[in-house]
Amino acid sequence: MIDRLKIEKPVSAEFEQFTADFIKTLHSEIPLLQSAIEQALGSNGKQIRPLLLLLTAKACGQPTAMTREAAVIIEILHTTTLIHDDVVDETKQRRGIPSLNAIFDNRIAVLTGDYMLAGTILRAAETGNIDLIRILARVCRELSEGELLELDNAARHTVKEEDYLRTIEKKTATLISACAEIGAISVAADAETIARCSLFGKYLGYCFQIKDDIFDYYNNANIGKPTGNDIREGKVTLPLIHALKTAPADKAALCRKIIDNQDFTPENVTLIQTFAKQFGGIEYAESLLKRYKQQAVETINRLPPTPARESLLLLADYFAERIN
Protein backbone atom coordinates (compact mmCIF):
# COMPACT_ATOMS: atom_id res chain seq x y z
CA MET A 1 0.00 0.00 0.00
CA ILE A 2 1.33 3.45 -0.97
CA ASP A 3 2.33 5.61 2.01
CA ARG A 4 0.34 8.85 1.73
CA LEU A 5 2.61 10.69 4.20
CA LYS A 6 5.63 9.78 2.10
CA ILE A 7 3.96 11.26 -0.98
CA GLU A 8 3.06 14.45 0.92
CA LYS A 9 6.45 14.96 2.55
CA PRO A 10 8.03 17.43 0.06
CA VAL A 11 5.01 19.74 0.39
CA SER A 12 3.88 18.93 3.94
CA ALA A 13 4.00 22.58 5.03
CA GLU A 14 2.17 23.78 1.92
CA PHE A 15 -0.45 21.05 2.24
CA GLU A 16 -1.04 21.92 5.90
CA GLN A 17 -1.61 25.55 4.88
CA PHE A 18 -3.93 24.44 2.08
CA THR A 19 -5.99 22.41 4.57
CA ALA A 20 -6.35 25.40 6.89
CA ASP A 21 -7.33 27.69 4.01
CA PHE A 22 -9.79 25.19 2.56
CA ILE A 23 -11.67 24.71 5.85
CA LYS A 24 -12.52 28.42 5.99
CA THR A 25 -12.93 28.87 2.27
CA LEU A 26 -16.66 29.53 1.78
CA HIS A 27 -19.23 31.23 3.92
CA SER A 28 -22.82 32.38 3.47
CA GLU A 29 -25.10 34.42 5.69
CA ILE A 30 -28.00 32.20 4.57
CA PRO A 31 -28.26 29.42 7.19
CA LEU A 32 -29.57 26.76 4.79
CA LEU A 33 -26.80 27.44 2.28
CA GLN A 34 -24.14 27.53 4.99
CA SER A 35 -25.36 24.18 6.33
CA ALA A 36 -25.17 22.67 2.84
CA ILE A 37 -21.68 24.11 2.27
CA GLU A 38 -20.42 22.68 5.58
CA GLN A 39 -21.88 19.29 4.70
CA ALA A 40 -20.26 19.34 1.24
CA LEU A 41 -16.84 20.45 2.46
CA GLY A 42 -16.96 18.14 5.48
CA SER A 43 -17.42 15.04 3.34
CA ASN A 44 -14.36 15.73 1.22
CA GLY A 45 -12.14 12.80 0.38
CA LYS A 46 -8.40 12.35 -0.07
CA GLN A 47 -7.73 15.77 -1.62
CA ILE A 48 -5.44 14.19 -4.21
CA ARG A 49 -5.95 16.97 -6.75
CA PRO A 50 -4.58 19.84 -4.63
CA LEU A 51 -1.76 17.53 -3.55
CA LEU A 52 -0.90 16.93 -7.22
CA LEU A 53 -0.97 20.67 -7.86
CA LEU A 54 1.36 21.42 -4.94
CA LEU A 55 3.78 18.63 -5.82
CA THR A 56 3.95 19.69 -9.47
CA ALA A 57 4.68 23.25 -8.42
CA LYS A 58 7.44 22.04 -6.09
CA ALA A 59 8.90 19.82 -8.81
CA CYS A 60 9.07 22.83 -11.14
CA GLY A 61 10.16 25.52 -8.68
CA GLN A 62 9.13 27.01 -5.35
CA PRO A 63 5.39 27.12 -4.49
CA THR A 64 3.97 30.64 -4.30
CA ALA A 65 0.92 32.31 -2.78
CA MET A 66 -0.81 31.68 -6.10
CA THR A 67 0.06 27.98 -5.85
CA ARG A 68 -1.65 27.73 -2.48
CA GLU A 69 -4.68 29.73 -3.63
CA ALA A 70 -4.97 27.62 -6.79
CA ALA A 71 -4.95 24.45 -4.67
CA VAL A 72 -7.96 25.75 -2.73
CA ILE A 73 -9.74 26.80 -5.92
CA ILE A 74 -9.22 23.43 -7.58
CA GLU A 75 -10.56 21.53 -4.57
CA ILE A 76 -13.66 23.71 -4.39
CA LEU A 77 -14.22 23.04 -8.10
CA HIS A 78 -13.75 19.31 -7.57
CA THR A 79 -16.25 19.34 -4.69
CA THR A 80 -18.71 21.18 -6.93
CA THR A 81 -18.40 18.52 -9.62
CA LEU A 82 -19.09 15.77 -7.08
CA ILE A 83 -22.26 17.55 -5.91
CA HIS A 84 -23.53 17.89 -9.47
CA ASP A 85 -22.49 14.31 -10.37
CA ASP A 86 -24.50 12.94 -7.45
CA VAL A 87 -27.58 14.81 -8.65
CA VAL A 88 -27.15 13.66 -12.26
CA ASP A 89 -26.50 10.04 -11.24
CA GLU A 90 -29.11 10.11 -8.44
CA THR A 91 -26.43 8.91 -6.04
CA LYS A 92 -27.51 8.81 -2.40
CA GLN A 93 -24.17 7.94 -0.80
CA ARG A 94 -20.57 8.98 -1.28
CA ARG A 95 -17.78 7.25 0.63
CA GLY A 96 -20.31 5.62 2.87
CA ILE A 97 -22.09 8.81 3.96
CA PRO A 98 -25.26 10.43 2.56
CA SER A 99 -24.74 12.70 -0.44
CA LEU A 100 -25.84 16.34 -0.33
CA ASN A 101 -28.90 15.63 -2.50
CA ALA A 102 -29.90 12.82 -0.14
CA ILE A 103 -29.63 15.01 2.97
CA PHE A 104 -31.42 17.98 1.40
CA ASP A 105 -32.82 17.59 -2.13
CA ASN A 106 -31.73 18.07 -5.73
CA ARG A 107 -32.70 21.75 -5.78
CA ILE A 108 -30.58 22.66 -2.79
CA ALA A 109 -27.70 20.46 -3.98
CA VAL A 110 -27.63 22.06 -7.45
CA LEU A 111 -27.86 25.60 -6.07
CA THR A 112 -25.12 24.88 -3.52
CA GLY A 113 -22.94 23.54 -6.32
CA ASP A 114 -23.64 26.64 -8.39
CA TYR A 115 -22.75 28.88 -5.45
CA MET A 116 -19.46 27.04 -4.95
CA LEU A 117 -18.68 27.20 -8.67
CA ALA A 118 -19.23 30.96 -8.59
CA GLY A 119 -16.83 31.05 -5.64
CA THR A 120 -14.10 29.38 -7.69
CA ILE A 121 -14.55 31.89 -10.53
CA LEU A 122 -14.45 34.82 -8.13
CA ARG A 123 -11.32 33.57 -6.36
CA ALA A 124 -9.62 32.87 -9.68
CA ALA A 125 -10.45 36.37 -10.90
CA GLU A 126 -9.02 37.86 -7.71
CA THR A 127 -5.63 36.22 -8.44
CA GLY A 128 -5.44 38.29 -11.64
CA ASN A 129 -3.96 35.28 -13.46
CA ILE A 130 -5.66 34.99 -16.84
CA ASP A 131 -4.14 31.53 -17.47
CA LEU A 132 -5.77 30.18 -14.32
CA ILE A 133 -9.15 31.64 -15.33
CA ARG A 134 -8.80 30.24 -18.85
CA ILE A 135 -7.94 26.75 -17.62
CA LEU A 136 -10.82 26.68 -15.12
CA ALA A 137 -13.28 27.80 -17.80
CA ARG A 138 -11.98 25.09 -20.15
CA VAL A 139 -12.26 22.46 -17.42
CA CYS A 140 -15.86 23.42 -16.61
CA ARG A 141 -16.82 23.20 -20.28
CA GLU A 142 -15.15 19.82 -20.78
CA LEU A 143 -16.57 18.36 -17.57
CA SER A 144 -20.07 19.25 -18.78
CA GLU A 145 -19.33 17.75 -22.20
CA GLY A 146 -17.99 14.59 -20.54
CA GLU A 147 -21.12 14.12 -18.42
CA LEU A 148 -23.35 14.66 -21.46
CA LEU A 149 -21.27 12.25 -23.54
CA GLU A 150 -21.62 9.62 -20.83
CA LEU A 151 -25.39 10.11 -20.65
CA ASP A 152 -25.64 9.95 -24.45
CA ASN A 153 -23.49 6.82 -24.60
CA ALA A 154 -25.66 5.16 -21.95
CA ALA A 155 -28.87 6.13 -23.78
CA ARG A 156 -27.51 4.75 -27.07
CA HIS A 157 -25.89 1.77 -25.29
CA THR A 158 -22.61 2.70 -26.96
CA VAL A 159 -19.89 0.06 -26.60
CA LYS A 160 -16.98 1.55 -28.57
CA GLU A 161 -13.64 1.96 -26.84
CA GLU A 162 -12.92 5.27 -28.55
CA ASP A 163 -16.20 6.71 -27.20
CA TYR A 164 -15.30 5.50 -23.72
CA LEU A 165 -11.81 7.04 -23.84
CA ARG A 166 -13.15 10.34 -25.19
CA THR A 167 -15.66 10.46 -22.33
CA ILE A 168 -13.16 9.77 -19.55
CA GLU A 169 -10.71 12.29 -21.00
CA LYS A 170 -13.32 15.01 -20.62
CA LYS A 171 -15.03 13.72 -17.48
CA THR A 172 -11.96 12.85 -15.38
CA ALA A 173 -8.61 13.46 -17.03
CA THR A 174 -9.23 17.11 -17.87
CA LEU A 175 -9.45 18.20 -14.21
CA ILE A 176 -6.45 16.15 -13.09
CA SER A 177 -4.44 17.44 -16.04
CA ALA A 178 -5.41 20.99 -15.07
CA CYS A 179 -4.07 20.46 -11.55
CA ALA A 180 -0.61 19.61 -12.82
CA GLU A 181 -0.71 22.34 -15.46
CA ILE A 182 -1.75 25.01 -12.95
CA GLY A 183 0.92 23.85 -10.51
CA ALA A 184 3.60 24.45 -13.14
CA ILE A 185 2.09 27.78 -14.22
CA SER A 186 1.98 29.03 -10.61
CA VAL A 187 5.78 28.88 -10.36
CA ALA A 188 6.37 30.43 -13.81
CA ALA A 189 7.65 27.25 -15.44
CA ASP A 190 8.53 27.42 -19.14
CA ALA A 191 5.99 26.43 -21.79
CA GLU A 192 7.57 23.03 -22.48
CA THR A 193 7.52 22.09 -18.79
CA ILE A 194 3.92 23.25 -18.40
CA ALA A 195 2.87 21.11 -21.37
CA ARG A 196 4.75 18.12 -19.96
CA CYS A 197 3.06 18.48 -16.56
CA SER A 198 -0.35 18.80 -18.21
CA LEU A 199 0.26 15.58 -20.15
CA PHE A 200 1.41 13.82 -16.97
CA GLY A 201 -1.86 14.80 -15.30
CA LYS A 202 -3.86 13.61 -18.30
CA TYR A 203 -2.29 10.15 -18.10
CA LEU A 204 -2.98 10.05 -14.36
CA GLY A 205 -6.60 10.92 -15.09
CA TYR A 206 -6.94 7.95 -17.43
CA CYS A 207 -5.42 5.71 -14.73
CA PHE A 208 -7.80 7.05 -12.10
CA GLN A 209 -10.97 6.49 -14.12
CA ILE A 210 -10.02 3.08 -15.50
CA LYS A 211 -9.23 1.95 -11.94
CA ASP A 212 -12.60 3.29 -10.80
CA ASP A 213 -14.33 1.36 -13.56
CA ILE A 214 -12.55 -1.85 -12.58
CA PHE A 215 -13.81 -1.38 -9.01
CA ASP A 216 -17.39 -1.61 -10.31
CA TYR A 217 -16.82 -5.31 -11.01
CA TYR A 218 -15.77 -6.28 -7.47
CA ASN A 219 -17.36 -6.26 -4.03
CA ASN A 220 -15.17 -4.01 -1.90
CA ALA A 221 -16.48 -2.25 1.19
CA ASN A 222 -13.59 0.27 1.02
CA ILE A 223 -14.76 1.83 -2.23
CA GLY A 224 -17.53 3.88 -0.63
CA LYS A 225 -20.13 3.28 -3.34
CA PRO A 226 -22.16 0.25 -4.42
CA THR A 227 -20.41 -2.04 -6.87
CA GLY A 228 -22.30 -2.65 -10.09
CA ASN A 229 -23.57 0.92 -9.90
CA ASP A 230 -22.26 1.89 -13.35
CA ILE A 231 -23.86 -1.21 -14.84
CA ARG A 232 -27.23 -0.38 -13.25
CA GLU A 233 -26.98 3.13 -14.72
CA GLY A 234 -26.42 1.67 -18.18
CA LYS A 235 -22.78 2.80 -18.38
CA VAL A 236 -20.74 0.46 -20.55
CA THR A 237 -17.17 0.87 -19.34
CA LEU A 238 -13.86 -0.59 -20.50
CA PRO A 239 -13.99 -4.08 -18.91
CA LEU A 240 -17.37 -4.78 -20.49
CA ILE A 241 -16.49 -3.11 -23.80
CA HIS A 242 -13.51 -5.43 -24.24
CA ALA A 243 -15.37 -8.56 -23.11
CA LEU A 244 -18.16 -7.88 -25.61
CA LYS A 245 -15.55 -7.73 -28.38
CA THR A 246 -13.82 -10.98 -27.40
CA ALA A 247 -16.61 -13.24 -26.12
CA PRO A 248 -18.43 -15.82 -28.27
CA ALA A 249 -21.30 -14.24 -30.19
CA ASP A 250 -24.07 -15.98 -28.26
CA LYS A 251 -22.75 -14.97 -24.85
CA ALA A 252 -22.10 -11.41 -25.98
CA ALA A 253 -25.61 -11.25 -27.45
CA LEU A 254 -27.13 -12.13 -24.07
CA CYS A 255 -25.27 -9.27 -22.37
CA ARG A 256 -26.15 -6.85 -25.15
CA LYS A 257 -29.82 -7.79 -24.75
CA ILE A 258 -29.67 -7.02 -21.02
CA ILE A 259 -28.04 -3.66 -21.77
CA ASP A 260 -30.46 -2.79 -24.59
CA ASN A 261 -33.47 -3.64 -22.42
CA GLN A 262 -31.97 -1.92 -19.36
CA ASP A 263 -32.87 -5.09 -17.47
CA PHE A 264 -30.49 -4.60 -14.56
CA THR A 265 -31.85 -6.98 -11.97
CA PRO A 266 -29.35 -8.05 -9.26
CA GLU A 267 -28.97 -11.37 -11.10
CA ASN A 268 -28.25 -9.67 -14.42
CA VAL A 269 -25.76 -7.25 -12.86
CA THR A 270 -23.89 -10.24 -11.41
CA LEU A 271 -24.09 -11.98 -14.80
CA ILE A 272 -22.50 -8.96 -16.52
CA GLN A 273 -19.78 -8.69 -13.85
CA THR A 274 -18.95 -12.38 -14.28
CA PHE A 275 -19.04 -12.07 -18.08
CA ALA A 276 -16.52 -9.18 -18.06
CA LYS A 277 -14.14 -11.16 -15.84
CA GLN A 278 -14.53 -14.39 -17.79
CA PHE A 279 -13.72 -12.87 -21.16
CA GLY A 280 -10.68 -10.81 -20.29
CA GLY A 281 -12.26 -7.42 -19.63
CA ILE A 282 -10.54 -6.86 -16.30
CA GLU A 283 -7.14 -7.97 -17.57
CA TYR A 284 -7.44 -5.71 -20.61
CA ALA A 285 -8.47 -2.71 -18.51
CA GLU A 286 -5.55 -3.32 -16.14
CA SER A 287 -3.12 -3.60 -19.06
CA LEU A 288 -4.32 -0.26 -20.47
CA LEU A 289 -4.09 1.30 -17.03
CA LYS A 290 -0.47 0.12 -16.71
CA ARG A 291 0.32 1.54 -20.14
CA TYR A 292 -1.00 4.98 -19.17
CA LYS A 293 0.87 4.82 -15.88
CA GLN A 294 4.11 4.06 -17.74
CA GLN A 295 3.48 7.00 -20.06
CA ALA A 296 2.93 9.22 -17.00
CA VAL A 297 6.20 8.02 -15.47
CA GLU A 298 8.15 8.59 -18.68
CA THR A 299 6.67 12.08 -19.02
CA ILE A 300 7.43 13.31 -15.50
CA ASN A 301 10.86 11.66 -15.38
CA ARG A 302 12.03 14.36 -17.80
CA LEU A 303 11.87 16.86 -14.95
CA PRO A 304 15.04 17.29 -12.85
CA PRO A 305 15.35 14.73 -10.02
CA THR A 306 13.98 16.19 -6.79
CA PRO A 307 12.03 14.83 -3.79
CA ALA A 308 8.88 16.36 -5.29
CA ARG A 309 9.42 14.51 -8.57
CA GLU A 310 9.84 11.27 -6.63
CA SER A 311 6.56 11.96 -4.87
CA LEU A 312 4.88 12.49 -8.25
CA LEU A 313 6.14 9.05 -9.27
CA LEU A 314 4.70 7.62 -6.05
CA LEU A 315 1.45 9.39 -6.83
CA ALA A 316 1.38 7.62 -10.21
CA ASP A 317 1.77 4.34 -8.31
CA TYR A 318 -1.11 5.34 -6.07
CA PHE A 319 -3.40 6.17 -9.00
CA ALA A 320 -2.71 2.76 -10.55
CA GLU A 321 -2.68 0.63 -7.39
CA ARG A 322 -5.22 2.27 -5.06
CA ILE A 323 -7.79 0.06 -3.35
CA ASN A 324 -10.56 2.66 -3.03
C-alpha positions in Angstrom: 0.0 0.0 0.0 1.3 3.4 -1.0 2.3 5.6 2.0 0.3 8.8 1.7 2.6 10.7 4.2 5.6 9.8 2.1 4.0 11.3 -1.0 3.1 14.4 0.9 6.4 15.0 2.6 8.0 17.4 0.1 5.0 19.7 0.4 3.9 18.9 3.9 4.0 22.6 5.0 2.2 23.8 1.9 -0.5 21.1 2.2 -1.0 21.9 5.9 -1.6 25.6 4.9 -3.9 24.4 2.1 -6.0 22.4 4.6 -6.3 25.4 6.9 -7.3 27.7 4.0 -9.8 25.2 2.6 -11.7 24.7 5.8 -12.5 28.4 6.0 -12.9 28.9 2.3 -16.7 29.5 1.8 -19.2 31.2 3.9 -22.8 32.4 3.5 -25.1 34.4 5.7 -28.0 32.2 4.6 -28.3 29.4 7.2 -29.6 26.8 4.8 -26.8 27.4 2.3 -24.1 27.5 5.0 -25.4 24.2 6.3 -25.2 22.7 2.8 -21.7 24.1 2.3 -20.4 22.7 5.6 -21.9 19.3 4.7 -20.3 19.3 1.2 -16.8 20.5 2.5 -17.0 18.1 5.5 -17.4 15.0 3.3 -14.4 15.7 1.2 -12.1 12.8 0.4 -8.4 12.3 -0.1 -7.7 15.8 -1.6 -5.4 14.2 -4.2 -6.0 17.0 -6.8 -4.6 19.8 -4.6 -1.8 17.5 -3.6 -0.9 16.9 -7.2 -1.0 20.7 -7.9 1.4 21.4 -4.9 3.8 18.6 -5.8 3.9 19.7 -9.5 4.7 23.3 -8.4 7.4 22.0 -6.1 8.9 19.8 -8.8 9.1 22.8 -11.1 10.2 25.5 -8.7 9.1 27.0 -5.3 5.4 27.1 -4.5 4.0 30.6 -4.3 0.9 32.3 -2.8 -0.8 31.7 -6.1 0.1 28.0 -5.8 -1.7 27.7 -2.5 -4.7 29.7 -3.6 -5.0 27.6 -6.8 -5.0 24.4 -4.7 -8.0 25.7 -2.7 -9.7 26.8 -5.9 -9.2 23.4 -7.6 -10.6 21.5 -4.6 -13.7 23.7 -4.4 -14.2 23.0 -8.1 -13.8 19.3 -7.6 -16.3 19.3 -4.7 -18.7 21.2 -6.9 -18.4 18.5 -9.6 -19.1 15.8 -7.1 -22.3 17.5 -5.9 -23.5 17.9 -9.5 -22.5 14.3 -10.4 -24.5 12.9 -7.4 -27.6 14.8 -8.7 -27.1 13.7 -12.3 -26.5 10.0 -11.2 -29.1 10.1 -8.4 -26.4 8.9 -6.0 -27.5 8.8 -2.4 -24.2 7.9 -0.8 -20.6 9.0 -1.3 -17.8 7.3 0.6 -20.3 5.6 2.9 -22.1 8.8 4.0 -25.3 10.4 2.6 -24.7 12.7 -0.4 -25.8 16.3 -0.3 -28.9 15.6 -2.5 -29.9 12.8 -0.1 -29.6 15.0 3.0 -31.4 18.0 1.4 -32.8 17.6 -2.1 -31.7 18.1 -5.7 -32.7 21.7 -5.8 -30.6 22.7 -2.8 -27.7 20.5 -4.0 -27.6 22.1 -7.5 -27.9 25.6 -6.1 -25.1 24.9 -3.5 -22.9 23.5 -6.3 -23.6 26.6 -8.4 -22.8 28.9 -5.4 -19.5 27.0 -4.9 -18.7 27.2 -8.7 -19.2 31.0 -8.6 -16.8 31.0 -5.6 -14.1 29.4 -7.7 -14.6 31.9 -10.5 -14.5 34.8 -8.1 -11.3 33.6 -6.4 -9.6 32.9 -9.7 -10.4 36.4 -10.9 -9.0 37.9 -7.7 -5.6 36.2 -8.4 -5.4 38.3 -11.6 -4.0 35.3 -13.5 -5.7 35.0 -16.8 -4.1 31.5 -17.5 -5.8 30.2 -14.3 -9.1 31.6 -15.3 -8.8 30.2 -18.9 -7.9 26.7 -17.6 -10.8 26.7 -15.1 -13.3 27.8 -17.8 -12.0 25.1 -20.1 -12.3 22.5 -17.4 -15.9 23.4 -16.6 -16.8 23.2 -20.3 -15.1 19.8 -20.8 -16.6 18.4 -17.6 -20.1 19.2 -18.8 -19.3 17.7 -22.2 -18.0 14.6 -20.5 -21.1 14.1 -18.4 -23.3 14.7 -21.5 -21.3 12.2 -23.5 -21.6 9.6 -20.8 -25.4 10.1 -20.7 -25.6 10.0 -24.4 -23.5 6.8 -24.6 -25.7 5.2 -21.9 -28.9 6.1 -23.8 -27.5 4.8 -27.1 -25.9 1.8 -25.3 -22.6 2.7 -27.0 -19.9 0.1 -26.6 -17.0 1.6 -28.6 -13.6 2.0 -26.8 -12.9 5.3 -28.6 -16.2 6.7 -27.2 -15.3 5.5 -23.7 -11.8 7.0 -23.8 -13.2 10.3 -25.2 -15.7 10.5 -22.3 -13.2 9.8 -19.5 -10.7 12.3 -21.0 -13.3 15.0 -20.6 -15.0 13.7 -17.5 -12.0 12.9 -15.4 -8.6 13.5 -17.0 -9.2 17.1 -17.9 -9.4 18.2 -14.2 -6.5 16.1 -13.1 -4.4 17.4 -16.0 -5.4 21.0 -15.1 -4.1 20.5 -11.5 -0.6 19.6 -12.8 -0.7 22.3 -15.5 -1.7 25.0 -12.9 0.9 23.8 -10.5 3.6 24.4 -13.1 2.1 27.8 -14.2 2.0 29.0 -10.6 5.8 28.9 -10.4 6.4 30.4 -13.8 7.7 27.2 -15.4 8.5 27.4 -19.1 6.0 26.4 -21.8 7.6 23.0 -22.5 7.5 22.1 -18.8 3.9 23.3 -18.4 2.9 21.1 -21.4 4.7 18.1 -20.0 3.1 18.5 -16.6 -0.4 18.8 -18.2 0.3 15.6 -20.2 1.4 13.8 -17.0 -1.9 14.8 -15.3 -3.9 13.6 -18.3 -2.3 10.1 -18.1 -3.0 10.0 -14.4 -6.6 10.9 -15.1 -6.9 8.0 -17.4 -5.4 5.7 -14.7 -7.8 7.0 -12.1 -11.0 6.5 -14.1 -10.0 3.1 -15.5 -9.2 1.9 -11.9 -12.6 3.3 -10.8 -14.3 1.4 -13.6 -12.6 -1.8 -12.6 -13.8 -1.4 -9.0 -17.4 -1.6 -10.3 -16.8 -5.3 -11.0 -15.8 -6.3 -7.5 -17.4 -6.3 -4.0 -15.2 -4.0 -1.9 -16.5 -2.2 1.2 -13.6 0.3 1.0 -14.8 1.8 -2.2 -17.5 3.9 -0.6 -20.1 3.3 -3.3 -22.2 0.2 -4.4 -20.4 -2.0 -6.9 -22.3 -2.6 -10.1 -23.6 0.9 -9.9 -22.3 1.9 -13.4 -23.9 -1.2 -14.8 -27.2 -0.4 -13.2 -27.0 3.1 -14.7 -26.4 1.7 -18.2 -22.8 2.8 -18.4 -20.7 0.5 -20.5 -17.2 0.9 -19.3 -13.9 -0.6 -20.5 -14.0 -4.1 -18.9 -17.4 -4.8 -20.5 -16.5 -3.1 -23.8 -13.5 -5.4 -24.2 -15.4 -8.6 -23.1 -18.2 -7.9 -25.6 -15.5 -7.7 -28.4 -13.8 -11.0 -27.4 -16.6 -13.2 -26.1 -18.4 -15.8 -28.3 -21.3 -14.2 -30.2 -24.1 -16.0 -28.3 -22.7 -15.0 -24.8 -22.1 -11.4 -26.0 -25.6 -11.2 -27.4 -27.1 -12.1 -24.1 -25.3 -9.3 -22.4 -26.2 -6.9 -25.2 -29.8 -7.8 -24.8 -29.7 -7.0 -21.0 -28.0 -3.7 -21.8 -30.5 -2.8 -24.6 -33.5 -3.6 -22.4 -32.0 -1.9 -19.4 -32.9 -5.1 -17.5 -30.5 -4.6 -14.6 -31.9 -7.0 -12.0 -29.4 -8.0 -9.3 -29.0 -11.4 -11.1 -28.2 -9.7 -14.4 -25.8 -7.3 -12.9 -23.9 -10.2 -11.4 -24.1 -12.0 -14.8 -22.5 -9.0 -16.5 -19.8 -8.7 -13.9 -19.0 -12.4 -14.3 -19.0 -12.1 -18.1 -16.5 -9.2 -18.1 -14.1 -11.2 -15.8 -14.5 -14.4 -17.8 -13.7 -12.9 -21.2 -10.7 -10.8 -20.3 -12.3 -7.4 -19.6 -10.5 -6.9 -16.3 -7.1 -8.0 -17.6 -7.4 -5.7 -20.6 -8.5 -2.7 -18.5 -5.6 -3.3 -16.1 -3.1 -3.6 -19.1 -4.3 -0.3 -20.5 -4.1 1.3 -17.0 -0.5 0.1 -16.7 0.3 1.5 -20.1 -1.0 5.0 -19.2 0.9 4.8 -15.9 4.1 4.1 -17.7 3.5 7.0 -20.1 2.9 9.2 -17.0 6.2 8.0 -15.5 8.2 8.6 -18.7 6.7 12.1 -19.0 7.4 13.3 -15.5 10.9 11.7 -15.4 12.0 14.4 -17.8 11.9 16.9 -15.0 15.0 17.3 -12.9 15.4 14.7 -10.0 14.0 16.2 -6.8 12.0 14.8 -3.8 8.9 16.4 -5.3 9.4 14.5 -8.6 9.8 11.3 -6.6 6.6 12.0 -4.9 4.9 12.5 -8.2 6.1 9.1 -9.3 4.7 7.6 -6.0 1.4 9.4 -6.8 1.4 7.6 -10.2 1.8 4.3 -8.3 -1.1 5.3 -6.1 -3.4 6.2 -9.0 -2.7 2.8 -10.6 -2.7 0.6 -7.4 -5.2 2.3 -5.1 -7.8 0.1 -3.4 -10.6 2.7 -3.0 
